[in-house]
C-alpha cells in the first residue's frame, strides 16, 4: 500500500502543471484565481483521496471544473469598456503568453483537450473522462487543436510538457 505525500509536496510537484492548464484554458487574467481555487478545493478533499490515485489527473479534473465555473461567472459579468484590466504580473514566460494567446482562438473542446493532454500530460482516456466524451473524441479534438496551433503558433510542434519531437 502506498503512502500519500504531504499536501505541500503535491502543490510543489503539480502546481506548475495546473497553472499551465489554467492559463491555457482561461488565459492569464483568470488563471491565478482558478489555480488558487483548484488547490483550495484539493486541500479539502485530499484526505479522502486514495493513496494510489493519479494525483495529477485528479488536480487537472478539479482545475477543469474551476475553469468551467470561471467561464460561467465571466458570462454573467458586465464587461468594462473604458478601462481594461492589466494582466497580472506572473512567472509566465513570454513563450507561455504566446501559447495562451494561440490557445484562446481554439474552440473550447480543442483548447481543453490540448491543455490536458499536451500541457498536463494526461492520457486520452483521462482527457475523455474530464471532458465527458469518448477517447477517440478527445484524441480528435486534441489533433484538430494541434493542427490549428501549428498554423498560428511556431512552438506548437512539441509533445507533452515541452519535449520536442
C-alpha positions as CSV (number, residue, x, y, z in Angstrom):
1,X,0.0,0.0,0.0
2,X,1.4,3.4,-1.0
3,X,1.7,6.3,1.4
4,X,0.3,9.7,0.4
5,X,2.6,12.6,0.1
6,X,2.1,15.7,2.3
7,X,-0.2,18.2,0.5
8,X,2.7,20.7,0.4
9,X,4.6,18.2,-1.8
10,X,1.6,17.7,-4.1
11,X,1.4,21.5,-4.6
12,X,5.2,21.7,-5.3
13,X,5.1,18.7,-7.7
14,X,1.9,19.6,-9.7
15,X,1.4,23.3,-9.1
16,X,3.2,24.4,-12.3
17,X,1.3,21.9,-14.5
18,X,-2.1,23.0,-13.0
19,X,-1.2,26.7,-13.6
20,X,-0.2,26.0,-17.2
21,X,-3.5,24.2,-17.7
22,X,-5.5,27.1,-16.1
23,X,-3.6,29.6,-18.3
24,X,-4.2,27.6,-21.4
25,X,-7.9,27.2,-20.8
26,X,-8.8,30.5,-19.2
27,X,-6.0,32.9,-20.3
28,X,-3.6,34.8,-18.0
29,X,-6.2,37.1,-16.3
30,X,-8.3,34.3,-14.7
31,X,-5.6,31.6,-14.4
32,X,-4.2,32.6,-11.0
33,X,-7.6,32.6,-9.3
34,X,-8.5,29.3,-10.9
35,X,-5.2,27.8,-9.7
36,X,-5.8,29.0,-6.2
37,X,-9.4,27.7,-6.2
38,X,-8.2,24.4,-7.5
39,X,-5.7,23.9,-4.7
40,X,-8.1,25.1,-2.0
41,X,-10.7,22.5,-3.2
42,X,-8.0,19.9,-3.5
43,X,-6.7,20.6,0.0
44,X,-10.1,20.0,1.5
45,X,-10.6,16.7,-0.5
46,X,-7.1,15.4,-0.2
47,X,-7.5,13.4,3.0
48,X,-10.2,11.3,1.3
49,X,-8.2,10.7,-1.9
50,X,-7.0,7.1,-2.2
51,X,-3.2,6.8,-1.8
52,X,-2.9,5.1,-5.2
53,X,-4.9,7.8,-7.1
54,X,-3.4,9.6,-10.0
55,X,-2.9,13.0,-8.3
56,X,-2.1,14.9,-11.4
57,X,-5.2,13.7,-13.2
58,X,-7.3,14.5,-10.1
59,X,-5.9,18.0,-9.9
60,X,-6.5,18.6,-13.6
61,X,-10.1,17.5,-13.2
62,X,-10.6,20.0,-10.4
63,X,-8.9,22.7,-12.5
64,X,-11.2,21.9,-15.3
65,X,-14.3,22.3,-13.1
66,X,-12.9,25.6,-11.7
67,X,-12.3,26.8,-15.3
68,X,-15.9,26.0,-16.1
69,X,-17.1,27.9,-13.0
70,X,-14.9,30.9,-14.0
71,X,-16.2,30.8,-17.6
72,X,-19.8,30.7,-16.4
73,X,-19.2,33.5,-14.0
74,X,-17.5,35.6,-16.6
75,X,-20.5,35.2,-18.9
76,X,-22.7,36.7,-16.2
77,X,-20.4,39.7,-15.6
78,X,-20.6,43.1,-17.4
79,X,-17.5,43.8,-19.5
80,X,-16.0,47.2,-18.8
81,X,-15.4,49.3,-21.9
82,X,-13.4,52.3,-20.6
83,X,-10.6,50.6,-18.6
84,X,-9.4,47.2,-19.5
85,X,-7.7,45.3,-16.6
86,X,-3.9,45.0,-16.9
87,X,-2.7,41.4,-16.9
88,X,-1.3,40.3,-13.6
89,X,2.5,40.0,-13.4
90,X,3.4,36.4,-13.0
91,X,6.2,33.9,-13.5
92,X,4.9,33.1,-17.0
93,X,7.4,33.4,-19.8
94,X,6.7,35.3,-23.0
95,X,6.5,31.9,-24.6
96,X,3.7,30.8,-22.3
97,X,1.8,34.1,-23.1
98,X,2.1,33.4,-26.8
99,X,0.8,29.9,-26.3
100,X,-2.1,31.2,-24.2
101,X,-3.0,33.7,-27.0
102,X,-2.9,31.0,-29.6
103,X,-5.0,28.6,-27.5
104,X,-7.5,31.4,-26.9
105,X,-8.5,31.2,-30.5
106,X,-9.4,27.4,-30.4
107,X,-12.9,26.1,-29.8
108,X,-13.3,25.1,-26.1
109,X,-13.1,21.3,-26.5
110,X,-9.9,21.6,-28.6
111,X,-8.4,24.1,-26.2
112,X,-9.1,21.8,-23.2
113,X,-8.0,18.6,-24.9
114,X,-4.7,20.2,-26.0
115,X,-4.1,21.6,-22.5
116,X,-5.0,18.4,-20.6
117,X,-3.1,16.1,-22.9
118,X,-0.1,18.1,-24.1
119,X,0.4,20.5,-21.1
120,X,-0.7,18.3,-18.3
121,X,0.5,15.0,-19.9
122,X,-2.7,13.1,-19.3
123,X,-3.6,10.1,-21.5
124,X,-6.6,10.5,-23.8
125,X,-8.7,8.2,-21.6
126,X,-8.4,10.6,-18.7
127,X,-8.9,13.6,-21.0
128,X,-12.1,12.0,-22.2
129,X,-13.2,11.4,-18.6
130,X,-12.7,15.0,-17.8
131,X,-14.4,16.4,-20.9
132,X,-17.2,13.9,-20.9
133,X,-16.8,12.1,-24.2
134,X,-15.0,9.1,-25.8
135,X,-11.3,8.6,-26.0
136,X,-11.5,8.9,-29.8
137,X,-13.3,12.2,-29.5
138,X,-10.7,13.5,-27.1
139,X,-7.9,12.4,-29.4
140,X,-9.6,14.0,-32.4
141,X,-10.2,17.3,-30.5
142,X,-6.5,17.4,-29.5
143,X,-5.3,16.6,-33.0
144,X,-7.6,19.3,-34.5
145,X,-6.4,21.8,-31.9
146,X,-2.7,21.0,-32.6
147,X,-3.3,21.3,-36.3
148,X,-4.8,24.7,-35.8
149,X,-2.0,25.7,-33.5
150,X,0.7,24.6,-36.0
151,X,-0.7,27.1,-38.4
152,X,-0.6,30.0,-35.9
153,X,1.9,29.2,-33.2
154,X,5.5,28.3,-34.1
155,X,6.2,26.5,-30.8
156,X,3.3,24.0,-31.2
157,X,5.4,21.3,-32.8
158,X,6.2,19.8,-29.4
159,X,5.0,16.9,-27.4
160,X,3.8,16.7,-23.8
161,X,5.3,19.0,-21.3
162,X,7.5,20.8,-23.8
163,X,9.6,17.9,-25.1
164,X,10.5,18.4,-28.8
165,X,9.8,15.9,-31.4
